[in-house]
Amino acid sequence: MSDCPIAKCHFYRQCDRRHEVTKSFDLIFKGIQITTVALREYRYDVLNEQAVEKGVDLASITHYLDNFRYGCAPHGDFGLGVERL
């Protein structure tokens, strides 16, 4: 996992608050970032707290938060764009 500071990452990334970094990493090939892989925050209360800390209006993301209201399994994601290959 990388040492991406919490302050520079999206509210939905899972964080290690003791070290103030996210649980994520970048895949770099020949100096070009191909993708970022990250564990997503799945705990509703923590997700809300992190969104508020980032200044996100909770009313604007209710559709997203509703997915976590009754529980969600731990999960991660990555984005891979054709333009990066």
DODRENPA-376419 format. One record per residue: x, y, z of N, C-alpha, C in turn; residue number from 0; residue in three letters. Coordinates in nm, 3 decimals, padded with zeros to 5 digits. Layout:
<pazas>
n.px; n.py; n.pz; ca.px; ca.py; ca.pz; c.px; c.py; c.pz; gunu; logu
X; Y; Z; X; Y; Z; X; Y; Z; NUM; ALA
...
</pazas>
This chain:
<pazas>
n.px; n.py; n.pz; ca.px; ca.py; ca.pz; c.px; c.py; c.pz; gunu; logu
00.084; -00.117; 00.000; 00.000; 00.000; 00.000; 00.090; 00.125; 00.000; 0; MET
00.036; 00.231; -00.052; 00.117; 00.352; -00.067; 00.114; 00.438; 00.058; 1; SER
00.188; 00.544; 00.052; 00.186; 00.643; 00.159; 00.113; 00.767; 00.111; 2; ASP
00.000; 00.748; 00.044; -00.080; 00.862; -00.004; -00.145; 00.929; 00.116; 3; CYS
-00.113; 01.055; 00.142; -00.172; 01.124; 00.257; -00.324; 01.135; 00.246; 4; PRO
-00.392; 01.117; 00.357; -00.538; 01.127; 00.361; -00.584; 01.259; 00.301; 5; ILE
-00.513; 01.365; 00.330; -00.553; 01.499; 00.286; -00.562; 01.511; 00.135; 6; ALA
-00.488; 01.427; 00.060; -00.486; 01.438; -00.086; -00.578; 01.337; -00.155; 7; LYS
-00.650; 01.257; -00.079; -00.730; 01.150; -00.140; -00.880; 01.173; -00.121; 8; CYS
-00.958; 01.098; -00.197; -01.103; 01.107; -00.192; -01.158; 01.056; -00.059; 9; HIS
-01.275; 01.104; -00.022; -01.336; 01.068; 00.105; -01.371; 00.921; 00.116; 10; PHE
-01.388; 00.853; 00.004; -01.434; 00.715; 00.007; -01.321; 00.613; 00.015; 11; TYR
-01.198; 00.658; 00.026; -01.087; 00.564; 00.043; -01.072; 00.525; 00.189; 12; ARG
-01.035; 00.401; 00.211; -01.012; 00.353; 00.347; -00.879; 00.407; 00.396; 13; GLN
-00.875; 00.450; 00.521; -00.758; 00.517; 00.575; -00.700; 00.445; 00.695; 14; CYS
-00.571; 00.461; 00.711; -00.502; 00.421; 00.833; -00.478; 00.552; 00.908; 15; ASP
-00.567; 00.584; 00.998; -00.562; 00.715; 01.065; -00.440; 00.733; 01.154; 16; ARG
-00.386; 00.623; 01.205; -00.266; 00.636; 01.289; -00.150; 00.693; 01.210; 17; ARG
-00.140; 00.654; 01.084; -00.031; 00.700; 01.000; -00.074; 00.805; 00.898; 18; HIS
-00.203; 00.838; 00.899; -00.261; 00.940; 00.812; -00.236; 00.914; 00.664; 19; GLU
-00.249; 00.787; 00.625; -00.235; 00.749; 00.484; -00.352; 00.662; 00.444; 20; VAL
-00.374; 00.651; 00.313; -00.481; 00.565; 00.262; -00.427; 00.426; 00.232; 21; THR
-00.518; 00.332; 00.220; -00.482; 00.195; 00.183; -00.498; 00.183; 00.032; 22; LYS
-00.396; 00.229; -00.039; -00.402; 00.233; -00.185; -00.261; 00.229; -00.242; 23; SER
-00.254; 00.205; -00.372; -00.125; 00.212; -00.440; -00.146; 00.246; -00.587; 24; PHE
-00.043; 00.298; -00.649; -00.045; 00.331; -00.791; 00.037; 00.228; -00.867; 25; ASP
-00.012; 00.188; -00.982; 00.062; 00.099; -01.070; 00.131; 00.187; -01.175; 26; LEU
00.262; 00.187; -01.172; 00.341; 00.271; -01.262; 00.416; 00.181; -01.360; 27; ILE
00.408; 00.214; -01.489; 00.480; 00.139; -01.591; 00.557; 00.238; -01.677; 28; PHE
00.689; 00.226; -01.679; 00.776; 00.314; -01.756; 00.748; 00.461; -01.726; 29; LYS
00.727; 00.490; -01.599; 00.707; 00.627; -01.556; 00.567; 00.683; -01.575; 30; GLY
00.474; 00.601; -01.622; 00.336; 00.646; -01.645; 00.243; 00.574; -01.549; 31; ILE
00.158; 00.650; -01.484; 00.060; 00.591; -01.393; -00.046; 00.520; -01.476; 32; GLN
-00.055; 00.388; -01.461; -00.152; 00.309; -01.534; -00.285; 00.307; -01.460; 33; ILE
-00.281; 00.288; -01.329; -00.403; 00.284; -01.249; -00.371; 00.308; -01.103; 34; THR
-00.474; 00.339; -01.028; -00.465; 00.346; -00.883; -00.558; 00.238; -00.829; 35; THR
-00.509; 00.161; -00.735; -00.587; 00.055; -00.671; -00.608; 00.098; -00.527; 36; VAL
-00.732; 00.087; -00.478; -00.761; 00.135; -00.342; -00.867; 00.050; -00.274; 37; ALA
-00.850; 00.035; -00.144; -00.958; -00.021; -00.063; -01.056; 00.091; -00.037; 38; LEU
-01.184; 00.062; -00.050; -01.287; 00.162; -00.026; -01.339; 00.151; 00.116; 39; ARG
-01.375; 00.266; 00.171; -01.437; 00.267; 00.304; -01.577; 00.210; 00.290; 40; GLU
-01.608; 00.112; 00.372; -01.738; 00.044; 00.363; -01.824; 00.065; 00.487; 41; TYR
-01.769; 00.127; 00.590; -01.845; 00.150; 00.715; -01.917; 00.284; 00.703; 42; ARG
-02.049; 00.278; 00.714; -02.136; 00.393; 00.692; -02.096; 00.514; 00.777; 43; TYR
-02.075; 00.493; 00.907; -02.043; 00.605; 00.995; -01.908; 00.667; 00.961; 44; ASP
-01.810; 00.586; 00.930; -01.677; 00.638; 00.894; -01.684; 00.710; 00.761; 45; VAL
-01.759; 00.657; 00.667; -01.775; 00.719; 00.536; -01.837; 00.858; 00.549; 46; LEU
-01.941; 00.869; 00.631; -02.003; 00.999; 00.656; -01.903; 01.096; 00.719; 47; ASN
-01.830; 01.049; 00.817; -01.732; 01.134; 00.888; -01.626; 01.185; 00.792; 48; GLU
-01.574; 01.097; 00.707; -01.470; 01.137; 00.613; -01.524; 01.234; 00.508; 49; GLN
-01.646; 01.216; 00.466; -01.706; 01.307; 00.368; -01.719; 01.447; 00.429; 50; ALA
-01.766; 01.453; 00.553; -01.780; 01.583; 00.621; -01.643; 01.649; 00.637; 51; VAL
-01.541; 01.571; 00.674; -01.405; 01.626; 00.689; -01.353; 01.684; 00.558; 52; GLU
-01.394; 01.626; 00.446; -01.349; 01.674; 00.314; -01.436; 01.788; 00.261; 53; LYS
-01.541; 01.824; 00.337; -01.627; 01.934; 00.294; -01.733; 01.894; 00.192; 54; GLY
-01.762; 01.765; 00.184; -01.863; 01.716; 00.091; -02.002; 01.733; 00.154; 55; VAL
-02.094; 01.788; 00.078; -02.232; 01.804; 00.125; -02.299; 01.667; 00.122; 56; ASP
-02.336; 01.613; 00.239; -02.394; 01.480; 00.248; -02.523; 01.467; 00.167; 57; LEU
-02.598; 01.575; 00.158; -02.723; 01.572; 00.080; -02.695; 01.545; -00.068; 58; ALA
-02.578; 01.584; -00.115; -02.545; 01.565; -00.257; -02.499; 01.422; -00.289; 59; SER
-02.472; 01.342; -00.186; -02.425; 01.204; -00.211; -02.512; 01.100; -00.140; 60; ILE
-02.636; 01.134; -00.110; -02.724; 01.039; -00.040; -02.741; 00.910; -00.119; 61; THR
-02.750; 00.920; -00.252; -02.763; 00.800; -00.335; -02.644; 00.706; -00.316; 62; HIS
-02.526; 00.763; -00.298; -02.405; 00.683; -00.275; -02.406; 00.625; -00.133; 63; TYR
-02.434; 00.709; -00.035; -02.432; 00.666; 00.105; -02.536; 00.559; 00.135; 64; LEU
-02.650; 00.565; 00.066; -02.756; 00.466; 00.089; -02.708; 00.323; 00.062; 65; ASP
-02.610; 00.308; -00.024; -02.555; 00.175; -00.053; -02.485; 00.114; 00.069; 66; ASN
-02.447; 00.197; 00.165; -02.371; 00.150; 00.281; -02.452; 00.154; 00.410; 67; PHE
-02.569; 00.208; 00.404; -02.651; 00.230; 00.524; -02.677; 00.101; 00.604; 68; ARG
-02.704; -00.009; 00.535; -02.738; -00.134; 00.604; -02.625; -00.236; 00.601; 69; TYR
-02.509; -00.192; 00.567; -02.392; -00.278; 00.567; -02.343; -00.310; 00.427; 70; GLY
-02.215; -00.320; 00.415; -02.152; -00.349; 00.287; -02.024; -00.428; 00.317; 71; CYS
-01.995; -00.523; 00.235; -01.873; -00.602; 00.253; -01.750; -00.518; 00.221; 72; ALA
-01.638; -00.547; 00.286; -01.513; -00.479; 00.251; -01.483; -00.504; 00.102; 73; PRO
-01.437; -00.400; 00.034; -01.410; -00.413; -00.108; -01.310; -00.308; -00.154; 74; HIS
-01.261; -00.325; -00.273; -01.167; -00.231; -00.332; -01.202; -00.209; -00.478; 75; GLY
-01.124; -00.125; -00.543; -01.149; -00.098; -00.683; -01.024; -00.046; -00.751; 76; ASP
-01.033; -00.037; -00.882; -00.928; 00.028; -00.960; -00.992; 00.083; -01.086; 77; PHE
-00.930; 00.184; -01.140; -00.977; 00.241; -01.264; -00.869; 00.224; -01.370; 78; GLY
-00.906; 00.171; -01.482; -00.810; 00.148; -01.589; -00.866; 00.203; -01.718; 79; LEU
-00.807; 00.311; -01.764; -00.856; 00.372; -01.887; -00.775; 00.327; -02.008; 80; GLY
-00.842; 00.306; -02.117; -00.776; 00.265; -02.241; -00.668; 00.366; -02.281; 81; VAL
-00.696; 00.494; -02.255; -00.601; 00.598; -02.291; -00.468; 00.585; -02.217; 82; GLU
-00.468; 00.511; -02.105; -00.344; 00.494; -02.030; -00.259; 00.379; -02.083; 83; ARG
-00.318; 00.298; -02.166; -00.243; 00.186; -02.223; -00.186; 00.224; -02.358; 84; LEU
</pazas>
